[in-house]
Amino acid sequence: MNFSKFKTIFNYYWAKLLAALRVRTPIGGIEISDAVLRIAYFDDKSWKLDGVRLEPGVMESGKVRDYAKFVEALKNLRSKVFGENAQGRTNIVASLSSISIYSQVFSLPIIEGENLEKAIMLNVQMVSPVDVSQAYSGWQMVGRDQDALRLEILSAFIEKSTVDEINRALFEAGFLVVAMESRALALSRIFRQEGEGMDISRSYVMVSIDGSGVDFLIIRRGQLYFEYFNPWRDIMDEQGRVSMDAYRAAILRSLHQVLNFYGQHWQDPVSEVVISATSLGDEAAAIITENFLLPTRRLRLKLGDEIYPDWYIALGCGLRGVVPRSEDRELSLLGIGAGEEFRREQFINFLRLWRLAMPVALGILAIMFFLADLFVIQTKHSFESQSLFALSAEQAKENDTLRADAETFNKSIAMIRSVQTTDFPKSTFIEKLNTIAAKNSISITSLDFPSLDQLSLRGETNSEERVVAFKNALEADTQFKSINLPLTGITSDGGIVAFSMSFGVVSE
């Protein structure tokens, strides 16, 4: 038996053992669209795919219109895949295919720890298209430019009410959502992990054509950077039909916009247009080839041609479910309560198993301790009966020397650990800056700091007096220095006073 085959068999039975002990719970992927529910589930041997169609009107534009029928369809899907008597809840990663989820990439200087988290959250709040109290947001790091010393962060936003209703329906049907994401993230994961012949170091435009619409993705270094989604309802005529002329116009217009956006943000060229299509794929390839100087190719998976593009989104979610929760760093559009519910469900399942296994385990341990005690007693009597057991004076001296060396070694280890665990305080100037701005009714619109000595800030308020008060408050704080508020940087328009200023931060 070769090593790779042995490893496959070992991983299979090891996964079965962990699942039995509730140490690792299997997680599937589910796609929710206006027309169909699809699920992809890995059973430690192969991918299992299944789905159910939704009646017309149950969902429209990604929102639930008939809650009772939606829950019934989810229950039917779960029964088809896991059986009517499935125990516990089925953990899933969910993707909403028929709703446009707003996403944006922004960059930050390379910083670490708590300051990075605060800077990201500040920027997420500033780029949010809606009131942050009405939306769920998530972020993930997609790039790190060591030459420019910049981090690239992908953020995404979705309306809370939409997520909460779908999450409640899934829970009622026996599912437990561990992560919720956009169709674009699921497709980019399929491209990155299973795309055949894809060079992850290059940049691509991926065109996905399925029952929800036409989706254009910019994928750089295997990560999603931009999405432009065209639902079919925006391409249809008044009779609900999509003509070839309208389809052609949508492809040309959208790809022009995507390529213009790409050219404005990045220097490296787009290497190819990769097409994933359930239908009209050949037509899209012909349109692109005739009008753009870009090579095109169809997306093929390493998993084989037996998996059709209809299943790519559900499969992309399923691939995320295979990753252990502790290692999943991708963004999720769920509230904190959903994550707490997942951990609570895991804990209940674990207790349910060990309530039965504990008496057996204690019995086995008691027998093992009894046998070990007998062995120790017999060994002790055997050694005591041998005169050779006594140590000579020379052996005793050698033992003392070894003991002294061990103590010296342990002291060295303790010293190294004390140095390793030393923690240095981190700067909190961002939090202080937000506090001073709030006291002076200043809304910070952007903050750029390539270094602590060169920070640029733009903000808005309702009077010039508040701008001056904000400047004076910064000057009064010893943590800020070199504050410069040029008069030319203050503008007023319709009662809104905008300003720009620069300053430095004293290192702590």
C-alpha positions as CSV (number, residue, x, y, z in Angstrom):
1,M,0.0,0.0,0.0
2,N,1.5,3.4,-1.0
3,F,1.7,6.3,1.4
4,S,-0.9,8.5,-0.3
5,K,-3.5,5.7,-0.2
6,F,-2.7,5.0,3.5
7,K,-3.0,8.7,4.3
8,T,-6.4,8.8,2.6
9,I,-7.7,5.8,4.6
10,F,-6.3,7.2,7.8
11,N,-7.9,10.6,7.3
12,Y,-11.2,9.0,6.5
13,Y,-11.4,7.0,9.7
14,W,-9.9,9.8,11.8
15,A,-12.6,12.1,10.6
16,K,-15.2,9.5,11.4
17,L,-13.8,9.2,15.0
18,L,-13.8,13.0,15.5
19,A,-17.4,13.2,14.2
20,A,-18.5,10.4,16.5
21,L,-17.0,12.2,19.5
22,R,-18.5,15.5,18.4
23,V,-15.0,17.0,18.2
24,R,-15.5,18.0,14.6
25,T,-19.0,18.4,13.3
26,P,-19.5,18.1,9.5
27,I,-20.5,21.4,7.8
28,G,-22.2,21.6,4.4
29,G,-22.8,24.5,2.0
30,I,-26.2,25.8,0.9
31,E,-27.1,28.2,-1.9
32,I,-30.3,30.2,-1.5
33,S,-31.7,31.8,-4.6
34,D,-35.2,33.0,-5.8
35,A,-35.7,29.8,-7.8
36,V,-33.9,26.9,-6.1
37,L,-32.2,25.7,-2.9
38,R,-29.0,23.7,-3.4
39,I,-26.8,21.9,-0.9
40,A,-23.3,20.5,-1.2
41,Y,-22.0,18.1,1.5
42,F,-18.7,16.2,1.9
43,D,-19.1,12.8,3.5
44,D,-15.3,12.2,3.9
45,K,-15.3,10.3,0.6
46,S,-17.0,12.4,-2.0
47,W,-19.3,15.4,-2.5
48,K,-23.0,14.9,-2.2
49,L,-25.2,17.3,-4.1
50,D,-28.9,17.8,-3.9
51,G,-31.6,20.5,-4.2
52,V,-35.2,21.5,-4.3
53,R,-37.0,24.1,-6.5
54,L,-39.0,26.9,-4.9
55,E,-42.5,27.7,-5.9
56,P,-42.8,31.1,-7.8
57,G,-43.2,33.9,-5.3
58,V,-41.7,32.2,-2.3
59,M,-38.6,34.4,-2.7
60,E,-38.2,37.6,-4.7
61,S,-35.0,39.6,-5.1
62,G,-33.4,37.6,-2.4
63,K,-36.1,38.3,0.2
64,V,-38.6,35.8,1.7
65,R,-42.2,36.6,0.6
66,D,-43.9,33.3,1.8
67,Y,-42.2,32.4,5.0
68,A,-44.1,29.1,5.7
69,K,-43.4,27.7,2.2
70,F,-39.8,28.7,2.5
71,V,-39.4,26.8,5.7
72,E,-41.2,23.8,4.3
73,A,-38.8,23.8,1.3
74,L,-35.8,23.9,3.6
75,K,-37.2,21.0,5.6
76,N,-37.7,18.9,2.4
77,L,-34.1,19.6,1.4
78,R,-32.7,18.5,4.7
79,S,-34.8,15.3,4.7
80,K,-33.6,14.4,1.1
81,V,-30.0,14.7,2.1
82,F,-29.8,13.6,5.7
83,G,-33.0,11.6,6.1
84,E,-36.2,12.4,8.0
85,N,-34.8,11.1,11.3
86,A,-31.6,13.1,11.3
87,Q,-30.5,13.9,14.9
88,G,-29.5,17.4,16.0
89,R,-29.1,20.4,13.7
90,T,-27.2,20.4,10.4
91,N,-24.4,22.9,10.3
92,I,-24.1,24.9,7.1
93,V,-22.3,27.8,5.4
94,A,-25.0,29.8,3.5
95,S,-24.8,32.0,0.4
96,L,-27.5,34.3,-0.8
97,S,-27.4,34.2,-4.6
98,S,-30.3,36.5,-5.7
99,I,-29.3,39.6,-3.6
100,S,-26.6,42.0,-4.4
101,I,-24.3,42.2,-1.4
102,Y,-22.2,45.5,-1.3
103,S,-18.5,44.9,-1.0
104,Q,-15.5,47.2,-1.2
105,V,-11.7,46.9,-0.8
106,F,-9.8,49.5,1.1
107,S,-6.1,49.8,2.1
108,L,-4.3,50.6,5.4
109,P,-0.7,50.9,6.4
110,I,0.8,47.8,7.8
111,I,0.1,47.8,11.6
112,E,-0.4,45.0,14.0
113,G,-2.6,43.9,16.9
114,E,-5.3,46.0,18.5
115,N,-4.4,49.1,16.4
116,L,-5.1,47.2,13.2
117,E,-8.5,46.0,14.5
118,K,-9.5,49.5,15.4
119,A,-8.3,51.0,12.2
120,I,-10.2,48.4,10.2
121,M,-13.4,48.9,12.1
122,L,-13.2,52.7,11.7
123,N,-12.8,52.3,7.9
124,V,-15.6,49.7,7.7
125,Q,-17.9,52.2,9.3
126,M,-16.8,55.0,6.9
127,V,-17.3,52.9,3.7
128,S,-20.6,51.4,4.8
129,P,-23.4,52.3,2.3
130,V,-26.1,52.3,5.0
131,D,-26.4,53.0,8.7
132,V,-24.1,50.5,10.4
133,S,-26.9,49.9,13.0
134,Q,-29.1,48.5,10.2
135,A,-26.6,46.2,8.5
136,Y,-24.3,43.3,9.3
137,S,-20.7,43.7,8.1
138,G,-17.6,41.6,7.8
139,W,-14.1,41.9,6.6
140,Q,-11.1,39.8,5.7
141,M,-7.5,40.5,4.6
142,V,-7.0,39.9,0.9
143,G,-3.5,41.3,0.2
144,R,-0.3,42.5,1.8
145,D,2.0,44.8,-0.2
146,Q,5.4,44.7,1.4
147,D,6.9,47.2,-1.0
148,A,4.2,49.9,-0.4
149,L,3.8,48.7,3.2
150,R,0.0,48.5,2.8
151,L,-2.7,46.0,3.7
152,E,-5.7,45.4,1.5
153,I,-9.0,44.6,3.3
154,L,-12.2,43.4,1.7
155,S,-15.4,44.5,3.5
156,A,-19.0,43.5,2.8
157,F,-22.4,44.7,4.1
158,I,-25.9,43.3,4.0
159,E,-29.3,44.4,5.5
160,K,-29.9,43.0,9.0
161,S,-33.5,42.2,8.5
162,T,-32.9,40.1,5.4
163,V,-30.2,38.0,7.2
164,D,-32.2,37.6,10.4
165,E,-35.3,36.3,8.6
166,I,-33.4,33.8,6.5
167,N,-31.4,32.7,9.5
168,R,-34.5,32.2,11.5
169,A,-36.1,30.1,8.8
170,L,-33.0,27.9,8.5
171,F,-32.9,27.4,12.2
172,E,-36.6,26.4,12.3
173,A,-36.0,23.9,9.4
174,G,-33.2,22.2,11.4
175,F,-30.1,24.0,10.0
176,L,-27.5,26.0,12.0
177,V,-25.7,28.7,10.0
178,V,-22.0,29.0,11.0
179,A,-21.2,31.6,8.3
180,M,-23.1,33.6,5.7
181,E,-21.4,35.0,2.6
182,S,-22.0,36.4,-0.8
183,R,-22.1,34.3,-4.0
184,A,-18.9,36.1,-5.1
185,L,-16.9,34.8,-2.2
186,A,-18.1,31.2,-2.8
187,L,-17.2,31.5,-6.5
188,S,-13.8,33.0,-5.8
189,R,-13.1,30.1,-3.4
190,I,-14.0,27.6,-6.1
191,F,-11.7,29.4,-8.6
192,R,-8.8,29.5,-6.1
193,Q,-9.0,26.0,-4.7
194,E,-10.4,23.9,-7.5
195,G,-9.9,25.9,-10.8
196,E,-7.9,23.8,-13.2
197,G,-4.9,25.5,-14.7
198,M,-5.4,28.8,-12.8
199,D,-2.2,30.7,-11.9
200,I,-3.0,32.3,-8.5
201,S,-0.3,34.9,-8.8
202,R,-2.1,36.5,-11.8
203,S,-5.2,38.6,-12.2
204,Y,-8.5,37.4,-13.8
205,V,-12.0,38.6,-14.6
206,M,-14.5,35.8,-13.9
207,V,-17.9,35.9,-15.5
208,S,-20.5,33.7,-13.8
209,I,-23.8,33.1,-15.7
210,D,-26.5,31.2,-13.8
211,G,-30.2,31.3,-12.9
212,S,-29.8,34.4,-10.8
213,G,-28.0,36.6,-13.4
214,V,-24.6,37.6,-14.8
215,D,-21.9,38.2,-12.2
216,F,-18.5,39.8,-13.0
217,L,-15.7,39.2,-10.4
218,I,-12.2,40.7,-10.2
219,I,-9.9,38.0,-8.7
220,R,-6.3,38.9,-7.9
221,R,-3.9,36.4,-6.3
222,G,-6.8,34.1,-5.8
223,Q,-8.8,36.6,-3.7
224,L,-12.0,38.5,-4.5
225,Y,-11.4,42.3,-5.0
226,F,-14.5,43.5,-6.8
227,E,-18.0,42.2,-7.8
228,Y,-20.5,43.6,-10.4
229,F,-23.8,41.7,-10.4
230,N,-26.5,41.9,-13.1
231,P,-29.7,40.1,-12.0
232,W,-31.8,38.9,-14.9
233,R,-34.7,41.2,-13.9
234,D,-32.5,44.1,-14.9
235,I,-31.9,42.6,-18.4
236,M,-35.4,41.4,-19.1
237,D,-37.9,43.3,-21.2
238,E,-41.4,44.2,-20.1
239,Q,-42.6,40.6,-21.0
240,G,-40.0,39.1,-18.7
241,R,-37.8,37.8,-21.7
242,V,-34.1,38.3,-22.3
243,S,-33.3,39.0,-25.9
244,M,-29.9,38.2,-27.4
245,D,-29.4,42.0,-28.1
246,A,-30.1,42.8,-24.5
247,Y,-27.8,40.0,-23.3
248,R,-25.0,41.2,-25.6
249,A,-25.4,44.8,-24.5
250,A,-25.3,43.8,-20.8
251,I,-22.1,41.7,-21.3
252,L,-20.4,44.5,-23.2
253,R,-21.5,47.3,-20.9
254,S,-20.6,45.5,-17.7
255,L,-17.3,44.2,-18.8
256,H,-16.2,47.7,-20.0
257,Q,-17.1,49.0,-16.6
258,V,-15.3,46.3,-14.8
259,L,-12.1,46.7,-16.9
260,N,-12.2,50.5,-16.5
261,F,-12.5,50.0,-12.7
262,Y,-9.6,47.6,-12.8
263,G,-7.4,49.9,-14.8
264,Q,-8.0,52.8,-12.3
265,H,-6.9,50.7,-9.3
266,W,-4.1,48.3,-10.4
267,Q,-1.2,48.3,-12.8
268,D,-0.7,44.6,-13.5
269,P,-2.8,43.5,-16.6
270,V,-5.8,41.2,-16.6
271,S,-4.5,37.9,-17.9
272,E,-7.8,36.2,-18.9
273,V,-11.5,36.2,-18.7
274,V,-12.7,32.9,-17.2
275,I,-16.4,32.0,-17.8
276,S,-18.6,29.8,-15.6
277,A,-22.0,29.3,-17.2
278,T,-25.0,27.1,-16.9
279,S,-26.2,28.3,-20.3
280,L,-25.2,31.0,-22.8
281,G,-21.6,30.5,-22.0
282,D,-20.5,30.1,-25.6
283,E,-22.4,33.2,-26.6
284,A,-20.7,35.2,-23.9
285,A,-17.2,33.9,-24.9
286,A,-17.9,34.9,-28.5
287,I,-19.1,38.4,-27.5
288,I,-16.0,39.0,-25.4
289,T,-13.5,37.6,-28.0
290,E,-15.0,39.8,-30.7
291,N,-14.9,43.0,-28.7
292,F,-11.9,42.7,-26.3
293,L,-8.3,41.9,-26.7
294,L,-8.5,39.3,-23.9
295,P,-8.2,35.5,-24.1
296,T,-11.2,33.6,-22.7
297,R,-11.6,30.1,-21.2
298,R,-14.3,28.0,-19.5
299,L,-13.8,27.2,-15.8
300,R,-12.9,23.6,-15.3
301,L,-12.6,22.0,-11.9
302,K,-10.0,19.6,-10.6
303,L,-12.9,17.6,-9.1
304,G,-14.0,16.6,-12.7
305,D,-16.7,17.5,-15.2
306,E,-19.4,15.6,-13.3
307,I,-20.0,18.8,-11.2
308,Y,-21.9,21.3,-13.3
309,P,-21.7,25.1,-12.9
310,D,-25.2,25.1,-11.3
311,W,-23.5,23.7,-8.1
312,Y,-20.4,25.9,-7.9
313,I,-21.9,28.4,-5.3
314,A,-23.1,25.6,-3.0
315,L,-19.8,23.7,-3.5
316,G,-17.8,26.9,-2.7
317,C,-19.7,27.2,0.6
318,G,-19.1,23.5,1.2
319,L,-15.4,24.0,0.7
320,R,-15.4,26.6,3.5
321,G,-17.3,24.2,5.7
322,V,-14.5,21.6,5.4
323,V,-12.0,24.1,7.0
324,P,-12.0,23.8,10.8
325,R,-13.8,26.8,12.5
326,S,-10.6,27.8,14.3
327,E,-8.8,28.3,11.0
328,D,-11.6,30.1,9.1
329,R,-10.5,33.7,8.6
330,E,-12.9,34.7,5.8
331,L,-15.6,37.3,6.4
332,S,-19.1,36.3,7.5
333,L,-22.3,38.4,7.4
334,L,-23.9,37.0,10.6
335,G,-24.6,38.6,13.9
336,I,-22.7,37.6,17.0
337,G,-25.6,35.6,18.3
338,A,-25.3,33.1,15.4
339,G,-21.8,32.2,16.4
340,E,-22.8,31.8,20.0
341,E,-25.6,29.5,19.0
342,F,-23.2,27.3,17.0
343,R,-20.9,27.0,20.0
344,R,-23.9,26.2,22.3
345,E,-25.1,23.5,19.9
346,Q,-21.6,22.0,19.7
347,F,-21.4,21.9,23.5
348,I,-24.9,20.3,23.9
349,N,-24.0,17.6,21.4
350,F,-20.7,16.9,23.2
351,L,-22.4,16.6,26.5
352,R,-25.1,14.3,25.1
353,L,-22.5,11.8,23.9
354,W,-20.3,11.9,27.0
355,R,-23.3,11.4,29.3
356,L,-23.5,7.9,27.9
357,A,-19.7,7.3,27.4
358,M,-18.6,8.6,30.8
359,P,-19.6,5.5,32.9
360,V,-17.9,3.2,30.4
361,A,-14.7,5.4,30.4
362,L,-14.6,5.5,34.2
363,G,-15.0,1.7,34.4
364,I,-12.1,1.2,31.9
365,L,-9.9,3.7,33.9
366,A,-10.7,1.9,37.2
367,I,-9.5,-1.5,35.7
368,M,-6.4,0.2,34.3
369,F,-5.5,1.8,37.6
370,F,-6.0,-1.6,39.4
371,L,-3.7,-3.4,37.0
372,A,-1.1,-0.6,37.1
373,D,-1.1,-0.8,40.9
374,L,-0.4,-4.5,40.8
375,F,2.4,-4.0,38.4
376,V,4.0,-1.3,40.5
377,I,3.8,-3.4,43.7
378,Q,5.4,-6.4,42.0
379,T,8.2,-4.2,40.4
380,K,8.9,-2.7,43.8
381,H,9.3,-6.1,45.5
382,S,11.6,-7.3,42.6
383,F,13.9,-4.3,42.9
384,E,14.1,-4.5,46.7
385,S,15.2,-8.1,46.5
386,Q,18.2,-7.2,44.4
387,S,21.4,-5.9,46.1
388,L,22.5,-4.3,42.8
389,F,19.7,-1.7,43.3
390,A,21.8,0.2,45.9
391,L,23.7,3.1,44.4
392,S,27.5,3.4,44.9
393,A,29.0,6.6,46.3
394,E,30.3,7.5,42.8
395,Q,26.8,7.0,41.2
396,A,25.2,9.2,43.9
397,K,27.8,12.0,43.2
398,E,27.0,11.7,39.5
399,N,23.2,12.0,40.2
400,D,23.9,15.2,42.3
401,T,25.8,16.7,39.4
402,L,23.0,15.8,36.9
403,R,20.4,17.3,39.3
404,A,22.4,20.6,39.5
405,D,22.7,20.8,35.7
406,A,18.9,20.2,35.4
407,E,18.2,23.0,37.9
408,T,20.4,25.4,35.9
409,F,18.7,24.4,32.7
410,N,15.2,24.9,34.2
411,K,16.2,28.4,35.4
412,S,17.3,29.3,31.9
413,I,14.0,28.1,30.4
414,A,12.1,30.1,33.0
415,M,14.1,33.2,32.1
416,I,13.4,32.7,28.3
417,R,9.7,32.3,29.0
418,S,9.6,35.5,31.0
419,V,11.1,37.4,28.1
420,Q,8.8,35.8,25.6
421,T,5.7,36.7,27.6
422,T,6.7,40.3,28.1
423,D,3.9,42.5,26.6
424,F,4.4,46.0,25.4
425,P,1.6,48.6,25.6
426,K,0.1,49.5,22.3
427,S,-0.9,53.0,21.1
428,T,-4.5,54.1,21.5
429,F,-4.3,57.3,19.5
430,I,-7.1,56.2,17.1
431,E,-9.5,55.8,20.1
432,K,-8.4,59.2,21.5
433,L,-8.9,60.8,18.1
434,N,-12.4,59.5,17.8
435,T,-13.2,60.7,21.3
436,I,-12.0,64.3,20.6
437,A,-13.8,64.3,17.3
438,A,-17.1,63.2,18.9
439,K,-16.8,65.9,21.7
440,N,-16.5,68.6,19.0
441,S,-19.3,67.2,16.7
442,I,-16.7,66.3,14.0
443,S,-17.4,63.5,11.5
444,I,-14.2,61.9,10.3
445,T,-14.6,61.0,6.6
446,S,-11.1,59.7,5.9
447,L,-7.8,59.1,7.8
448,D,-4.5,58.3,6.0
449,F,-1.4,57.6,8.0
450,P,1.6,56.3,6.0
451,S,3.6,56.9,9.2
452,L,2.9,58.3,12.7
453,D,4.6,61.6,11.7
454,Q,2.5,62.2,8.6
455,L,-1.2,61.7,9.3
456,S,-3.8,63.3,7.0
457,L,-7.5,63.7,8.2
458,R,-10.6,64.9,6.4
459,G,-13.8,65.7,8.2
460,E,-17.1,67.4,8.2
461,T,-19.2,69.5,10.7
462,N,-21.7,72.3,10.7
463,S,-19.6,75.3,11.6
464,E,-16.0,76.6,11.2
465,E,-16.0,77.3,15.0
466,R,-16.2,73.5,15.6
467,V,-13.3,72.9,13.3
468,V,-11.1,75.4,15.2
469,A,-12.2,73.9,18.5
470,F,-11.3,70.4,17.2
471,K,-7.8,71.8,16.2
472,N,-7.3,73.4,19.6
473,A,-8.3,70.2,21.4
474,L,-5.7,68.2,19.5
475,E,-3.1,70.9,20.3
476,A,-4.0,70.6,24.0
477,D,-3.3,66.8,24.0
478,T,0.3,65.9,24.4
479,Q,-0.1,62.8,22.2
480,F,-0.6,64.9,19.1
481,K,2.0,67.2,17.4
482,S,2.7,69.3,14.3
483,I,-1.0,70.1,13.8
484,N,-1.6,72.0,10.6
485,L,-5.0,73.3,9.6
486,P,-4.6,75.5,6.4
487,L,-7.4,78.0,5.7
488,T,-7.6,76.7,2.1
489,G,-8.4,73.3,3.5
490,I,-11.8,74.6,4.9
491,T,-14.8,74.7,2.6
492,S,-18.5,75.3,3.2
493,D,-21.4,74.0,1.1
494,G,-25.0,74.1,2.1
495,G,-24.4,74.3,5.8
496,I,-21.8,71.5,5.8
497,V,-18.2,72.6,6.5
498,A,-15.6,70.3,5.2
499,F,-11.9,70.5,6.1
500,S,-8.6,68.8,5.8
501,M,-5.6,68.9,8.2
502,S,-2.4,67.1,9.0
503,F,-0.7,66.2,12.3
504,G,1.7,63.7,13.8
505,V,1.5,61.3,16.8
506,V,4.0,61.1,19.6
507,S,5.2,57.5,19.9
508,E,4.4,55.9,23.2
